[in-house]
Amino acid sequence: MSYAKFRDMVELCGHLQARSMGLTITELMQLTERSRKTVERMLGTLIGLGLVEANHIRDSDHHLTKRWRLEGSADAPIHLFMNIEPLEKVALERLLNSLDGGPAQRGLTKMLSVQKPLSRHLVNDLDEFIERDAHIGRVGPKSHVRNAIMQVLEPAVVGSEQVRLRYKSELKRRASARIINPHGFLFGRFSYLVASTTKGELRIYRLDLIEDAEALGTYFEEPKTWSFKQWVQESFGVFHGDEKLQVKILFAPTVAKRAESIQFHSSQTSKRQKDGSLLVTLTCKGHRELIHELLHPDWLGNFQILEPKALVDELRSYMHATLESHQNY
């Protein structure tokens, strides 16, 4: 076997070993950037060696879908080829330093503990990286979510189990109890739990404002006409209370290249204009959060909202309220 083919095979094994739920042929094609024929050939070789087995399909999969993963006893021979490269270890240790406790930090620590230590010059580079990462990554608001809360909520989301929360909103003096059906999490400037009430009304709860969470051992069914992922994609940010609008934003030539490299929303289309400016079109809710993004120093003074007029009016109202609060200065 040539080195290139061997490298591709090891890469495929790495992807299969990293996913406990297994991977479909289509997912393997996307991850390896290889054709279906090539992926099927490599998979066939691994099956012939007894290294790969069919995995149980996920509930959301079509009944004819097949998922593949490394067979349990394949761990030992595969580990021979799965050593992390030095520069990969540098990147992982930088990531480890940015995590604040929780399962991700513990899991990454365990994985790195069995790897060879870095050479002296890479350790020096890593130290410099971490200093810079710490300086950049810890600027700005940061909320704290207790691990005990997440240890209740994460299994409840996966298992569709009802939870009793004690939640204190920012506008209330005391926390109040409620029973919710948890659907998923949103992570951004703050972290949120998306859930529905027992009457089916959607609510968003800031995770750092949840004082206590208790799994109830009772279960609910996800609405068949509602998808968490589709719901998330409707909005520019976290909040969904406003009307969905088609928005057209023109970025000036001076920032067009930077704007072109950013996906503001999953519905976005971008087109360069003759003068070098960039026209971005998207359809979403969450207008206030879109305004916040456009007022970022990267874009301030270098964009124009072309449509709709309602969003322009909302921007003017936002700016007017901000200026009004500073009249006495």
C-alpha positions, 0 to 999 in steps of 0.5 A, spaced: 500 500 500 502 506 498 503 512 503 498 516 500 493 510 501 495 508 508 495 516 510 487 516 507 486 509 511 488 512 518 484 518 517 478 514 516 480 510 522 480 516 526 474 519 524 470 512 525 474 512 532 472 519 534 464 518 533 461 513 538 454 514 534 458 511 528 458 515 521 454 514 514 457 513 507 455 520 506 458 523 512 465 519 511 465 522 504 464 529 507 469 528 512 474 525 508 473 529 501 473 523 497 468 520 492 463 514 494 467 509 491 473 511 494 470 511 501 466 504 500 473 501 497 477 503 504 471 501 508 471 494 505 478 493 506 477 495 514 471 490 514 475 485 511 480 486 516 475 485 522 476 493 524 469 496 522 462 494 524 455 496 523 452 501 528 445 502 531 442 507 527 440 514 530 432 515 531 432 520 526 435 516 521 432 513 515 430 505 517 435 503 511 441 508 513 447 504 515 452 507 520 459 504 521 464 505 527 471 501 529 469 494 532 471 494 539 477 490 539 480 494 534 482 499 539 489 496 540 492 496 533 489 503 531 492 506 536 499 505 533 497 509 528 493 515 532 499 518 535 497 526 535 502 530 531 506 535 536 503 541 532 496 538 533 498 537 541 500 544 541 493 546 539 489 541 543 493 544 549 491 551 547 484 549 547 485 545 554 487 552 557 481 555 554 476 551 558 473 552 564 472 545 567 466 540 565 466 534 561 470 537 555 476 539 559 476 532 563 476 528 557 481 532 553 486 532 559 485 524 559 486 524 552 493 528 552 495 525 558 497 519 554 501 523 549 508 524 549 511 530 552 512 536 547 520 538 545 523 544 549 522 549 543 515 547 542 513 548 550 516 555 549 511 556 543 506 553 547 507 558 553 507 564 548 500 562 545 497 561 552 499 567 554 496 570 548 490 566 548 488 568 555 489 575 554 484 575 548 479 570 550 478 572 557 476 579 555 468 581 555 462 578 559 462 571 562 457 567 565 458 561 570 454 555 569 454 550 575 456 543 573 451 540 577 446 544 573 448 541 566 449 534 569 441 534 570 440 538 563 444 534 558 441 527 559 434 530 560 435 534 553 437 527 550 432 523 553 426 528 553 425 528 560 421 533 564 425 537 569 423 542 575 427 548 575 428 554 580 429 560 575 430 567 577 430 572 572 434 578 572 427 582 573 425 578 579 427 578 586 426 571 588 427 564 584 420 561 582 419 553 580 417 551 574 416 544 570 419 544 563 420 540 557 428 541 555 429 541 547 436 544 547 442 549 548 444 555 545 451 558 546 453 565 545 455 571 549 451 567 554 448 560 554 441 558 554 436 552 555 431 552 550 425 549 553 417 549 552 412 549 558 407 543 560 402 547 555 407 547 549 409 554 549 417 555 548 421 559 553 428 561 553 432 560 560 439 563 561 443 557 564 447 562 569 440 564 572 438 557 573 439 556 581 436 548 581 434 543 576 431 536 578 430 530 573 423 528 574 423 521 571 417 523 567 418 524 559 415 528 553 414 527 546 418 532 541 412 536 537 412 532 530 411 539 526 417 543 530 425 542 529 429 545 534 435 546 529 430 549 524 427 554 529 434 556 531 436 557 524 430 562 523 433 567 528 440 571 527 441 570 534 437 567 541 431 571 541 425 569 536 419 574 538 419 579 532 417 578 525 421 574 520 424 579 515 428 579 508 434 584 510 439 587 505 445 590 507 450 593 503 458 593 506 462 598 503 468 596 499 473 598 505 470 592 509 467 588 503 473 583 503 472 582 511 464 581 510 465 576 505 469 571 509 463 571 515 457 567 515 452 572 518 446 567 518 445 560 514 440 563 509 445 568 507 447 570 500 453 575 498 454 578 491 460 583 490 458 590 486 461 593 481 464 598 486 467 593 490 462 593 495 458 587 498 451 586 498 448 581 503 441 578 503 438 574 509 432 572 512 431 572 519 428 574 526 432 577 532 433 584 529 435 587 535 441 582 535 443 583 528 443 591 529 448 589 535 452 586 530 452 591 525 454 596 530 460 592 532 467 596 530 468 592 524 462 595 520 461 601 524 460 607 519 461 602 513 454 599 512 447 601 509 441 597 511 437 597 504 431 593 506 427 593 510 425 600 512 422 597 519 429 595 520 432 602 519 427 605 523 429 600 529 436 602 528 434 609 528 430 608 535 436 604 538 441 610 536 436 615 539 435 611 545 442 611 546 443 618 545 438 620 549 441 617 555 447 621 554 444 628 554 446 630 560 454 629 559 
